[in-house]
C-alpha cells in the first residue's frame, strides 16, 4: 500500500488506521519513529489486511533504533491481534459489541421497573435503597480490578467471566426466596454488568485509532436510541402475562446468546494467534517456574497491594456518601464518619505506594501527576455530581411540580442519555476531522452549565411555558453531555500508553460512580433539610396538620387528590419548585470547577495509532526502571523519538 502524504491523511477513511505492527510477534508491538503521524502509512482504524513486503522493508530502519518497553501479556496479545485484522473481521467485532450493548442496555432499563416489584414481593420495599447502595459500591470497586485482570490474563477471559457472573446473578435473583438472597444475586449480577461495560470500552480502544475513538466508543451506547422508547412497552407486556421473575429471568438466556458472537470472535482470534504462526511465543507462559514463582509473578503484575488499596479507598468513600444522601443525621454516626475518614486517608497511601513501593505500578506516578489524567477524572466526576444534584429527585418534581403524566416523566428522565448519544455520535465524526478534543470538551462544559441556568429559571410550574422550559433545559443538557462525556474518556486514554489504557478507562468509569454518590449526597441533604419545612409553612393555611408530612413521605399518592389550580396544589408546587431551584443552583456552581478542569486538559493532535506516540514515549521512563525486575512483562520494541 502506498505511503500517504500529510494532505492525504486528512481524508483517510474513518474505518482505517496506521497498522505498523503487522507480522510482528506479540512481544514486539512496534512504534514508528516519525514525529507527526500525518506522514505515516495508515490503513484506518479498521485495518485492511496485510501490509506489503515493500512497506515492511521501508519500516526496517525504525526497528534498528528501537528501545525496549514492557507490557502485559494480555495487552501484547490483543495488540498483535488488532494489528493483523482485516476490515471484515473488525466489522464483525464491532457489530458483536453492538449486540452486547443492546442486550445489557435494554436489560438495565427494564430492570429498573422490575426491581421495585421484586423487593415489594418480599414485603421489604425499603431494601431497594440498600440494593442500589450495594450495586454502586460493587461497580466502583470492580472496574479497576477488571481492567488490570484483563491486561494480565486477556480480554476474552474477562468477557467470559462477566457473562458468567451476569447470568448467575440473574439466576439467583429470580430464584430467591428472601430479600437477602435477592441482594446476593444483585451483587453478583453487578460484578458481571460492570465488567462487561468496562470491557466493551476497552475493546473499542483496542480496535480503534485515537482520532476515531470517540465515534466508536458510542457503539455500545447507540442501542439506547431504540431502547428508550421500547423499554416501557417490554416491561408492561411482560408484567401483563407474567411476574417480575420471568421479566428478569429471561435475560439469563438472552444475554449469553447476545454475547456469543463477541466471545466466539475473540476466542477464534486468540486461538489463531496462539496456535498459528506466532504460537511459539505463547507456549509455556511460565517456563520452568514453580507454583510459588508463578504466584509471586502474578502478585507483582497485578500490583495486588495497590489494587486492594484503591478498591478499599473507593468503597469506603462511596458507601457513606450514598447512605447519607437520604438521612443527614447519619453524619453524626461513627459508622459513617470512620469509614469515610479511612477511605480518604487511603488516597495518599495509594499514591505513596504507586510511587515508592509498587514493582509494576497500577497507575505510574507520572500519570497520577499528569494534568491530562487528573483533569479528565475531575471532569467526569463533576459531570455526574452536577447532574445527580438536579436529577436525583427530578422524577418526583416532574410529576408533582410540573404535573407531567408518568409516561412523559419517565421519558424526560432519559433525555440526558438519549440526546447525549445523538450529539456524541455526531461529535465523534467532527473529532475525527479536527483531531482535537479540548475545544469541544470545553464548549460542552460551558453549554452544560448554561442548561443549568435555564433549569433554574424553569424549575417548577404546571404551565405550558414552564414545561417547555424544563424540557428545553434537559434536551440542551443531554446534547452538551455528548460534547464531553466520551470525548473526556478519549482524552484520558490519549495520556495512556498501551499498557495503561484499560486501567485509566476503569478509573474514569469509577469516578463516574464517585460523582453520582456526591450528587446523591448533596441533593439528599438539600431535599431533606428544606422540603419538609417548606411544605409545613406553605400548607399551614389548611386545617389538615398531617398533610405536609404525608405529602413529603408519599408524594405520588397524595398529590393526585389535589388537581392543578387548587390552592393546596399551588402551595405544593411552590414548595417543590423552590427546592428544585436550590438543587439547580447547586448544580450550576458544581459546573464552575468542571469548566476549569476542562481548561486544564491537554490538547494533543489525535493520531492514527491506538495510542498517542508521545504517551508511549512518556511511559518508557517508568518501564526502564523495571527492566531489571525480570521477565514479568513482554518486551515491546519501538522507536520513541517524537
C-alpha positions in Angstrom: 0.0 0.0 0.0 1.4 3.4 -0.9 2.6 5.8 1.7 0.2 8.7 2.2 1.3 12.3 2.3 0.3 14.7 5.0 -2.5 16.0 3.0 -4.0 12.7 2.1 -4.0 11.7 5.8 -6.7 14.2 6.5 -9.0 12.3 4.0 -8.3 8.9 5.4 -11.4 6.6 5.7 -13.0 6.6 9.1 -12.5 2.8 9.4 -8.8 2.9 8.9 -5.7 3.5 11.0 -1.9 3.0 11.0 -1.1 -0.7 11.2 2.6 -0.6 11.8 3.0 -3.9 13.6 1.8 -6.3 11.0 3.6 -9.7 11.0 5.4 -8.9 14.3 5.5 -11.0 17.4 3.0 -10.0 20.1 6.1 -9.2 22.2 7.2 -6.7 19.5 4.4 -4.2 19.2 6.3 -1.5 17.2 6.1 2.2 17.3 7.5 4.0 14.3 9.8 7.0 14.6 8.2 9.6 12.5 7.1 12.6 14.5 3.7 13.8 13.3 1.9 10.8 12.1 0.4 12.6 9.1 3.3 11.2 7.0 2.8 7.7 8.4 1.3 4.9 6.3 -2.2 4.2 7.6 -4.9 1.8 6.9 -7.7 3.2 9.0 -9.0 2.2 12.3 -10.4 -0.9 10.9 -7.1 -2.1 9.4 -7.3 -3.6 5.9 -5.3 -6.7 5.6 -1.6 -7.5 5.3 0.9 -4.8 4.5 3.1 -5.2 1.5 6.7 -6.5 1.8 7.9 -3.2 0.4 6.3 -1.2 3.1 7.7 -3.6 5.7 11.2 -3.1 4.3 10.7 0.7 4.5 10.0 0.4 8.2 13.0 -1.7 9.0 15.2 1.2 9.8 12.8 2.2 12.6 13.3 -1.2 14.3 17.1 -0.6 14.4 16.7 2.4 16.6 14.1 0.7 18.8 14.0 0.9 22.6 12.5 -1.7 24.8 9.4 -1.3 26.9 7.4 -3.8 29.0 3.7 -4.6 28.5 1.5 -7.2 30.0 0.9 -10.5 28.1 -2.8 -9.8 27.7 -2.1 -6.3 26.2 0.6 -7.7 23.9 -1.7 -10.5 22.7 -4.6 -8.1 22.0 -2.3 -5.6 20.2 -0.9 -8.3 18.0 -4.5 -9.5 17.2 -5.7 -5.9 16.5 -2.9 -5.2 14.1 -3.5 -8.3 12.0 -7.2 -7.9 11.5 -9.0 -7.3 8.2 -11.8 -4.8 7.7 -14.3 -7.6 7.7 -13.1 -9.0 11.0 -13.1 -5.7 12.7 -16.6 -5.1 11.4 -17.8 -8.4 12.9 -16.2 -7.4 16.3 -17.8 -4.0 16.4 -21.2 -5.5 15.4 -20.7 -8.1 18.2 -20.0 -5.2 20.6 -23.2 -3.5 19.5 -25.2 -6.7 20.2 -23.9 -7.0 23.7 -24.5 -3.2 24.3 -28.1 -3.6 23.1 -28.7 -6.6 25.4 -27.3 -5.1 28.6 -28.7 -1.7 27.8 -32.3 -2.9 27.4 -32.0 -5.3 30.4 -30.8 -2.5 32.7 -33.7 -0.3 31.7 -36.4 -2.9 32.2 -34.6 -4.0 35.5 -35.3 -0.5 37.0 -39.0 -1.3 36.6 -38.9 -4.9 37.8 -36.7 -4.3 40.9 -39.3 -2.5 43.0 -41.8 -5.3 42.3 -39.2 -7.8 43.4 -38.5 -6.1 46.8 -42.2 -5.5 47.3 -42.9 -9.2 46.7 -40.8 -9.9 49.8 -42.6 -7.2 51.7 -39.3 -5.4 52.0 -39.6 -2.5 49.6 -37.3 -0.4 51.8 -34.5 -2.7 50.8 -34.5 -1.2 47.4 -32.2 1.6 48.6 -29.9 -0.9 50.2 -29.6 -2.9 47.0 -28.8 0.3 45.0 -26.1 1.2 47.5 -24.5 -2.3 47.3 -24.6 -2.2 43.5 -22.9 1.3 43.4 -20.1 0.2 45.7 -19.5 -3.0 43.7 -19.5 -1.1 40.5 -16.8 1.4 41.6 -14.7 -1.3 43.2 -14.8 -3.8 40.3 -13.8 -1.6 37.5 -10.0 -1.1 38.2 -9.8 -4.7 39.2 -11.4 -6.0 36.0 -9.2 -3.7 33.9 -5.9 -5.0 35.5 -7.0 -8.6 35.2 -7.9 -8.1 31.6 -4.4 -6.7 30.9 -2.7 -9.7 32.5 -5.0 -12.6 31.5 -6.7 -11.3 28.4 -9.9 -9.7 27.2 -11.7 -13.0 26.2 -11.2 -14.4 29.7 -12.8 -11.3 31.5 -15.7 -11.1 29.0 -16.4 -14.8 29.6 -16.2 -14.2 33.3 -18.5 -11.2 33.1 -21.1 -13.2 31.2 -21.0 -15.9 33.8 -21.4 -13.5 36.7 -24.2 -11.7 34.9 -26.1 -14.8 34.2 -25.5 -16.4 37.6 -26.6 -13.2 39.4 -29.9 -13.1 37.5 -30.5 -16.8 38.2 -30.0 -16.2 41.9 -32.3 -13.2 41.9 -35.2 -14.8 40.1 -35.0 -17.9 42.3 -34.5 -16.0 45.6 -36.9 -16.8 48.4 -35.8 -13.9 50.5 -34.7 -10.3 50.0 -31.3 -11.2 51.4 -30.8 -13.8 48.7 -32.0 -11.3 46.1 -29.4 -8.8 47.4 -26.7 -11.5 46.9 -27.8 -12.1 43.4 -27.8 -8.4 42.7 -24.2 -8.0 43.8 -23.1 -10.9 41.6 -25.1 -9.5 38.7 -23.5 -6.1 39.2 -20.0 -7.6 39.0 -20.8 -9.1 35.6 -22.6 -6.0 34.4 -19.8 -3.6 35.5 -17.1 -5.8 33.9 -18.9 -6.1 30.6 -19.5 -2.4 30.4 -15.8 -1.7 31.0 -14.5 -4.4 28.7 -16.6 -3.2 25.8 -15.0 0.3 26.1 -11.5 -1.4 26.4 -12.2 -3.5 23.3 -13.2 -0.3 21.4 -9.9 1.2 22.5 -8.0 -2.0 21.4 -9.6 -1.9 17.9 -9.8 1.9 17.1 -7.4 4.7 16.5 -7.2 7.7 18.7 -8.7 10.1 16.2 -11.8 7.9 15.8 -12.0 6.7 19.4 -15.0 8.9 20.4 -17.1 7.7 17.5 -16.6 4.0 18.1 -16.9 4.5 21.9 -20.6 5.2 21.3 -21.2 1.8 19.7 -22.2 0.2 23.0 -24.4 3.2 23.8 -26.1 3.5 20.4 -28.9 1.0 21.3 -30.1 3.5 23.8 -31.7 5.4 21.0 -34.0 2.5 20.5 -34.3 1.1 24.0 -35.5 4.4 25.4 -38.8 4.1 23.5 -39.4 0.3 23.7 -38.3 -0.5 27.3 -41.6 0.6 28.8 -43.5 -1.5 26.3 -41.4 -4.5 27.0 -41.9 -4.1 30.8 -45.7 -3.7 30.6 -46.1 -6.5 28.1 -44.2 -8.9 30.3 -46.0 -7.9 33.5 -49.4 -8.4 31.8 -48.7 -12.1 31.3 -46.0 -13.0 33.8 -44.3 -11.9 37.0 -41.1 -9.9 37.6 -39.3 -13.2 37.9 -39.9 -14.1 34.3 -39.2 -10.5 33.2 -35.7 -10.6 34.8 -35.1 -14.3 34.3 -35.4 -14.3 30.5 -32.2 -12.3 30.4 -30.3 -15.2 31.8 -30.8 -16.8 28.4 -30.9 -13.7 26.2 -27.6 -12.1 27.4 -25.4 -15.2 26.9 -26.8 -15.5 23.4 -26.1 -11.8 22.7 -22.5 -12.3 24.0 -21.8 -15.4 21.9 -20.7 -13.6 18.7 -18.2 -11.5 20.6 -16.9 -14.4 22.7 -16.5 -16.6 19.6 -14.8 -13.8 17.7 -12.3 -13.2 20.5 -11.7 -16.9 21.0 -11.0 -17.5 17.3 -8.7 -14.6 17.1 -6.7 -15.6 20.2 -6.6 -19.2 19.1 -5.3 -18.1 15.7 -2.5 -16.1 17.3 -1.5 -18.6 19.9 -1.6 -21.7 17.7 -0.8 -20.2 14.3 2.4 -18.6 13.0 3.0 -17.0 16.4 2.2 -20.0 18.6 5.8 -20.5 19.8 5.6 -17.2 21.7 2.7 -18.4 23.8 3.6 -22.0 24.6 5.0 -22.2 28.1 3.7 -18.9 29.6 5.6 -19.7 32.7 8.6 -21.9 31.7 10.5 -23.8 34.4 8.7 -21.9 37.2 7.3 -23.3 40.4 3.8 -22.6 41.6 5.2 -20.1 44.1 7.2 -18.3 41.4 4.1 -18.0 39.2 2.1 -16.7 42.1 4.7 -14.2 43.0 4.9 -13.1 39.4 1.2 -12.6 39.2 1.2 -10.8 42.6 3.6 -8.2 41.3 2.0 -7.9 37.8 -1.4 -7.3 39.3 0.0 -4.8 41.8 -2.1 -6.5 44.4 -1.3 -4.0 47.2 -2.2 -1.0 45.0 -5.3 -2.7 43.7 -6.6 -3.6 47.1 -5.8 -0.1 48.5 -7.7 1.5 45.6 -10.7 -0.7 45.9 -11.0 -0.1 49.6 -10.5 3.6 49.1 -13.4 3.8 46.6 -15.6 1.5 48.7 -15.1 3.3 52.0 -15.7 6.7 50.5 -18.6 5.8 48.3 -20.8 3.9 50.7 -21.0 6.6 53.4 -21.7 9.2 50.8 -24.5 7.2 49.2 -26.1 6.2 52.6 -26.1 9.8 54.0 -27.8 11.1 50.9 -31.2 10.5 52.4 -30.5 10.9 56.1 -28.4 13.8 57.0 -28.3 12.9 60.7 -26.2 9.9 59.7 -23.2 12.3 59.7 -23.2 12.0 63.5 -22.9 8.2 63.3 -19.3 6.9 63.7 -20.2 4.0 61.4 -20.4 6.6 58.6 -17.7 9.0 59.6 -15.0 6.4 60.4 -15.1 4.6 57.0 -15.2 7.9 55.1 -12.1 9.1 57.0 -10.3 5.9 56.4 -11.2 5.9 52.8 -9.9 9.5 52.4 -6.7 8.5 54.3 -6.0 5.7 51.8 -5.7 8.2 48.9 -2.2 9.5 49.9 -1.3 5.9 50.9 -2.2 4.7 47.4 -0.2 7.5 45.8 2.8 6.7 48.0 2.7 3.0 47.2 2.5 3.6 43.5 5.5 6.0 43.7 7.7 4.1 46.1 6.5 0.5 46.7 5.0 -0.9 43.6 7.2 -3.0 41.3 4.8 -2.7 38.5 2.5 0.3 39.4 -1.2 0.0 38.8 -1.0 3.7 37.7 2.5 5.0 37.2 3.3 8.1 39.2 3.9 10.2 36.1 0.2 9.5 35.2 -1.1 10.4 38.6 0.6 13.8 38.3 -0.4 14.3 34.6 -3.0 17.0 34.2 -4.4 15.1 31.3 -5.3 12.4 33.7 -6.5 14.1 36.9 -8.3 16.8 35.0 -10.2 14.2 33.0 -11.1 12.3 36.2 -12.3 15.6 37.8 -14.5 16.5 34.7 -16.1 13.0 34.7 -16.8 13.1 38.4 -18.1 16.7 38.4 -20.4 15.9 35.4 -22.2 13.3 37.4 -22.0 15.4 40.6 -23.9 18.2 38.8 -26.4 16.0 37.0 -27.4 14.0 40.1 -27.7 17.1 42.1 -30.6 18.3 39.9 -31.7 14.9 38.7 -31.8 12.7 41.8 -35.4 13.9 42.6 -36.3 15.0 39.1 -38.9 12.4 38.6 -40.8 13.5 41.7 -40.6 17.1 40.6 -41.8 16.3 37.1 -44.9 14.6 38.4 -45.7 16.9 41.4 -44.5 20.4 40.3 -44.9 20.1 36.5 -47.9 17.7 36.5 -46.4 15.5 33.8 -48.0 12.1 33.2 -46.0 9.2 34.5 -45.1 8.1 31.0 -43.8 11.5 29.9 -41.9 12.0 33.2 -40.2 8.7 32.6 -39.1 9.7 29.1 -37.9 13.1 30.2 -35.6 11.3 32.6 -34.0 9.5 29.6 -33.4 12.8 27.7 -29.8 13.2 29.0 -28.7 9.8 27.8 -30.8 9.9 24.6 -29.7 13.3 23.3 -26.2 12.7 24.6 -25.8 9.7 22.3 -27.3 11.7 19.3 -24.9 14.6 19.7 -22.0 12.3 20.8 -22.0 10.3 17.6 -22.0 13.5 15.5 -19.3 14.9 17.6 -17.3 11.8 17.1 -17.3 12.4 13.4 -16.3 16.0 13.9 -13.4 15.0 16.2 -12.3 12.6 13.5 -11.8 15.5 11.2 -10.5 18.0 13.7 -8.3 15.6 15.5 -8.6 17.7 18.7 -10.6 17.2 21.8 -10.1 20.1 24.2 -12.0 22.8 22.4 -15.1 20.5 22.1 -14.9 19.4 25.7 -14.6 23.0 27.0 -17.6 24.0 24.8 -19.6 21.1 26.1 -19.0 22.0 29.7 -20.0 25.6 29.1 -23.2 24.6 27.3 -23.9 22.1 30.1 -23.6 25.0 32.7 -25.8 27.1 30.5 -28.5 24.4 30.6 -28.5 24.8 34.4 -29.2 28.5 34.1 -32.3 27.5 32.0 -33.4 24.9 34.6 -33.0 27.4 37.4 -35.5 29.7 35.6 -37.9 26.8 34.9 -37.7 24.7 38.0 -41.4 24.3 38.6 -44.9 25.1 37.5 -47.6 23.3 35.5 -48.0 26.0 32.8 -47.0 25.2 29.2 -44.2 27.7 29.3 -42.6 26.2 32.4 -43.0 22.7 31.0 -41.4 23.8 27.7 -38.5 25.5 29.5 -37.8 22.4 31.6 -37.8 20.1 28.5 -35.6 22.5 26.7 -33.1 22.6 29.6 -33.0 18.8 29.7 -32.5 18.5 26.0 -29.7 21.0 26.0 -28.1 19.3 28.9 -28.2 16.0 27.1 -26.8 17.5 23.9 -24.0 19.1 25.9 -23.2 15.8 27.5 -22.4 14.4 24.1 -19.7 17.1 23.7 -17.6 16.0 26.6 -18.6 12.7 28.4 -17.0 10.3 25.9 -14.5 12.9 24.5 -13.1 13.3 28.0 -12.7 9.5 28.2 -10.8 9.6 24.9 -8.7 12.5 26.4 -7.6 10.4 29.3 -6.8 7.5 27.0 -4.7 9.8 25.0 -2.5 10.2 28.1 -2.0 6.5 28.4 0.4 4.1 26.9 -0.9 0.8 25.5 -0.2 -0.8 28.9 -2.4 1.6 30.9 -5.4 2.3 28.6 -7.6 -0.3 30.4 -6.8 0.8 33.9 -7.3 4.5 33.2 -10.6 3.7 31.5 -11.5 1.7 34.6 -10.6 4.6 36.8 -12.5 7.0 34.6 -15.7 4.9 34.9 -15.1 4.5 38.7 -15.1 8.3 39.0 -18.5 8.3 37.3 -19.8 6.5 40.4 -18.0 8.8 42.7 -19.7 11.8 41.1 -23.0 10.1 41.3 -22.5 9.5 45.0 -21.5 13.1 45.6 -24.6 14.3 43.8 -26.9 11.9 45.6 -25.4 13.1 49.0 -25.7 16.8 48.2 -29.2 16.6 46.8 -30.4 14.4 49.6 -29.1 16.8 52.2 -30.8 19.8 50.5 -34.1 17.9 49.9 -34.4 16.5 53.4 -33.4 19.7 55.2 -35.5 22.1 53.0 -38.7 20.5 51.7 -40.4 19.4 54.9 -40.2 22.9 56.4 -41.5 24.5 53.1 -44.4 22.1 52.9 -45.3 22.8 56.5 -45.2 26.6 56.0 -46.9 26.7 52.7 -49.7 24.3 53.7 -50.4 26.0 57.1 -53.5 27.7 55.7 -55.5 24.5 55.5 -56.8 22.5 58.6 -55.1 19.1 58.0 -51.9 19.2 60.1 -50.7 15.9 58.7 -50.9 16.8 55.0 -47.4 18.2 54.8 -45.9 15.1 56.4 -47.9 12.8 54.2 -47.0 14.8 51.1 -43.3 14.6 51.9 -43.5 10.8 52.6 -45.9 9.7 49.9 -46.0 12.5 47.3 -47.5 10.4 44.4 -50.4 9.1 46.5 -51.3 12.5 48.0 -50.8 14.8 45.0 -53.4 13.0 42.8 -56.1 14.2 45.3 -55.3 17.8 44.5 -55.7 18.9 40.9 -53.7 21.7 39.4 -55.5 25.0 40.0 -56.5 24.3 43.6 -54.9 26.3 46.4 -53.4 23.3 48.1 -51.8 22.0 44.8 -50.4 25.5 44.2 -48.8 25.5 47.6 -47.3 22.1 46.9 -46.0 23.2 43.6 -44.4 26.3 45.1 -42.6 24.1 47.7 -41.2 21.6 45.2 -40.4 24.4 42.8 -38.3 26.2 45.5 -36.4 23.1 46.4 -35.7 22.1 42.8 -34.5 25.7 42.1 -31.9 25.3 45.0 -30.8 22.0 43.6 -30.3 23.5 40.2 -28.3 26.4 41.6 -26.1 24.0 43.5 -25.6 22.1 40.2 -24.7 25.3 38.4 -21.9 26.0 40.9 -20.6 22.5 40.6 -20.2 23.2 36.9 -17.8 26.1 37.6 -14.8 23.9 38.7 -15.8 21.4 35.9 -15.2 24.1 33.3 -11.9 25.0 35.0 -10.7 21.4 34.9 -11.8 21.1 31.3 -9.5 24.1 30.5 -6.6 22.2 32.3 -6.9 19.2 29.9 -4.2 18.6 27.4 -4.9 19.1 23.7 -2.9 16.6 21.7 -3.3 16.1 18.0 -5.0 12.7 17.8 -3.0 10.1 16.0 -3.8 7.3 13.6 -2.5 4.8 16.2 -4.3 3.0 19.0 -2.4 5.2 21.5 -0.6 8.5 21.2 3.1 8.2 20.4 4.0 10.8 23.0 2.1 8.8 25.6 4.1 5.6 24.7 7.3 7.7 24.9 6.5 9.1 28.3 5.8 5.6 29.6 9.3 4.4 28.7 10.8 6.2 31.7 8.8 4.1 34.1 9.4 0.9 32.0 13.2 1.4 32.1 13.1 1.4 35.9 11.5 -2.0 35.8 13.7 -3.8 33.2 15.9 -5.4 35.9 13.0 -7.0 37.7 12.8 -10.0 35.4 10.7 -11.2 32.6 7.3 -10.4 34.1 6.2 -8.4 31.0 6.7 -8.9 27.3 9.3 -6.9 25.5 7.9 -4.3 23.1 10.2 -2.8 20.5 9.6 0.7 19.2 11.2 4.0 18.3 10.4 6.5 20.9 11.7 9.7 19.3 8.8 12.2 18.8 
